[in-house]
């Protein structure tokens, strides 16, 4: 059971993965469909924005989002709607029934600025699992090559092509915290070089 109380104005790490770690996003079309649902369902039935999203990464069998709640019950209602419409879509396409995700979505409250910035880095570097599955433990020597891979991964909000296609992702926090994008690249490079700190294993799947 999820033991998190959602409060307006606070940030949360929200994530989930497919049942038995199966692919829930089989191809570009599925990922694009999921993102377009996110884009529209950020608003409630009265066209009021209930959440804003500051970072996102969609992998084949799971996703991560950094979300801030704007309206009462905003995250719970938004995530329920996202899970329902995407499950209905894929079940129809595959002529299947039943659950798609591994239970209700998971959520962790962002309790400090340091945790917030760790999450930006964790979410944006998630595609490195494709590049080198052991990077979190061992780091990567070819930092520039790994960074290019991350920035070229279409389904992460660190990608320039993603930001042009889905401009609803908020970038103001990164822009205000770092001198320029190269400064943010250096921030990412620390983890690429040395790996994800073991104490941060609680960040998610």
Helices and strands as residue ranges (DSSP letters): E 11-17, G 19-21, H 28-41, E 51-58, E 62-69, H 74-94, E 106-109, H 113-124, H 128-131, H 135-138, H 143-152, H 160-165, H 172-177, H 181-194, G 198-203
